[in-house]
């Protein structure tokens, strides 16, 4: 489990440990409720005395009181643990976001430094359907494709190369580099099912060499 006050960044395995602990507590709470259910179905609030004010003799009062006490303690533990899990997930998410921003900045710097002697494109976008994954990613008509995932000028043979990459990348972000207005532009394109046809919602044609 993450050390309190260690100050170090939380790791995925530490989050998994927190989640496992949460599952254990939930199982213990369930067991306590099942014990109460076995005692004539007394829950957390049913009276433990009879109509005349005497302790009930049809249930094990000690077991019921212990189970109720344990449920209250475990629920408090569960609440505190859920807060820890939430904070840890926020921390991981923030770190991912930071890394993504850093990667974008590096990609932009690389694009600017390589503006001289732009790479050759092998295909061109000639249609983009509004609302499609391609449109959402920022892909535009007349974008000339330099890299599409693992496909580039050196290994491109036909549009089937692109189709294969798309089919194997459903739900996975692809790095796409295009030439737009004489500049290199990086686009994050995630092939996925949408209301229209295919996984992209754009039409790509090969460029004549």
C-alpha angles and dihedrals in degrees: 000000000000111000113244111246093001088129091210120128114269115252129218091245090055090053089050089052090052090050091049090051089050090053091050092052091048089052091050092049089050090051091051092050089049089053090053089048088054090055096073089294095289108169130193096293110032113118117259093208129073127240091279094051097255121133110268113257097195094074138046099255094191092054092047094049092046092048092048092048091048092049091054092048093045092048089053090049090047092051092050091046093050088054090052091049091049093049091046092051090049089051093050091046092050090050092051090049091051091049090048091052090048091050090049091050091049091048090050092049089049091049091050093048090049096048088107110078099012117212121254120263122223102192141022136217109234100170137025122185114221113248093019124126088256092052093046090051090056098250111156138200111268092026106145112219117230097165130012108184104297094347119100140151091282098057103024112117105154142344087271087076090062093042090054093051090049094049092051094046104055107151092004121109113244124205108233123183119197138175111238123173091344093308134103112246125189117214129186105218122183114194109218145147114275137160092284137059124298128356099283111035095219137098121233126192128190117250117237108245 
